[in-house]
Amino acid sequence: MNRLKALAGGWALACLAFQPATAQDTLRFVTLEFSPFIYGENQQVAGPAREVIETVCTTAGITCSFDIYPWRRAQELMKAGQADGMMVIGRNPGREAWLRFSPAMFRTEYGFFVGADNALAYQDPKQIASYKVGVFAPSNTARTLKDIRAAMEQSGLEAIEIDERPDDAAGFRKLAAGRLDAVFSNRDRGRDIIKTEKLSGKVRYAGQHKAIFYYAGITRSYPRPEVADRFFSTWKALTANGRIQKTIKNHGLEPAEPGAGASQP
């Protein structure tokens, strides 16, 4: 079966290679600094997400560019029509209204980080009743944490207090200093912050709340939908032959299985 999928993916890529490209076949992607998935290096956007999308673009005959901005600014550029795509983003109903999504790129998870002296092995929200919890906002992460708080309130539990920060590393520093009880974060992002901020031995991962997937998205207002169609078709073919998964694994991260997450509309 895997061999058949690989052959099908190879045939799809061969067909795509014969589609003519023009000077207008361009996509501008914007994102935030979100290591280890995407980050700035030597004044360039780098990381596995760029490598994946650049491979898709090159294979599809599309010229793609990449820029890092603060998250609010990246979204403003998209909605103003000054950028075409975003990468390393989660899906939610609000984004579905104005973005088309790629197949899932990364599989990761949201979970809780605590101080090293806290023995919490997280399994249920009742374990964090009355905690003060830091989170990066605005984000899907913050939205999920608010859902947890609402569920706690409905269950009669003493709800968590949420401390929102536009700099996700700030929450981890506060946690290490004993000014928060926990941080709710992407697992891989949190581990990267612990390494970068030298917080090993002070902060640790306490457990998963739920698995999540990250995608790339192209605005529905993009004026050349046939180029976006070719981008997504090429992505699917590169997933079928395993090339995208190999790139992600080379960075020590977990690729999404083919067909995982919500399907691309």
Beta strands, then each sheet from edge to edge (+ up, - down):
strand 1: 26-31
strand 2: 39-41
strand 3: 44-46
strand 4: 63-68
strand 5: 85-89
strand 6: 99-101
strand 7: 106-115
strand 8: 132-136
strand 9: 161-165
strand 10: 182-186
strand 11: 203-219
sheet 1: 4+ 1+ 5+ 11- 6+
sheet 2: 4+ 1+ 5+ 11- 7+ 10- 8- 9-
sheet 3: 2+ 3-
end
